[in-house]
Amino acid sequence: MSRELWLLRHGKSDRDLAVDDFDRPLKKKGKQALERVAYWLMKENLVPDCFLSSPAKRAISTAKIVHKIIASDSLPIIQDKRLYQEGFERLKAVLSECPIENKQVLLVGHNPELEDLLIYLVGTSNLPDTEKLLPTSTLVRLKMPEDWAYLVAGCATLLSITYAKLLPKEFIE
């Protein structure tokens, strides 16, 4: 199997609460959308061997919802503060530290960093022409080069973009 990177933008969060951005929780609608994505991953037999997440509340909550449905307890969720508001170069730095044995890495994070990373890895001409590339609860699958440490512009191939809002409701059990 080829090496893949899965980018998952956190679920819809509550912007109306008077809390710091880092501490914003998921909305009920966001949790439901993430459950649809997770059940879709399960149906497709897609389970990562590395689970990375921003430590922001909405991102780690996203990771936990998906993890509970598709992963075993023995697979830890690795939180890394560099995945929160530090730019896509920091995301690349985190990925470069992934062991070469990891074939499928799921990274839960935020915009604009995820979109910036996606554009860098595949190039704008290889992406759909849409107003909002990565709305909340969107999963991107990328075919990656053989070594996580050498992520250069245009090195990845877009395999799919899965929008939670387009998944059938029956994915929720």
Buried (B, 14 or more C-beta within 10 A) or exposed (E): EEBBBBBBBBBBBBEEEEEEEBEBBBBEBBBBBBBBBBBBBBEEEBBBBBBBBBBBBBBBBBBBBBBEBBBEEEBEBBBBEBBBBBEBEBBBBBBEEBEEEBBBBBBBBBBEBBBBBBBBBBBEEEBEEEEEBBBBBBBBBBBBBEEBEEBEEEBBBBBEBBBBEEBEEEBEE
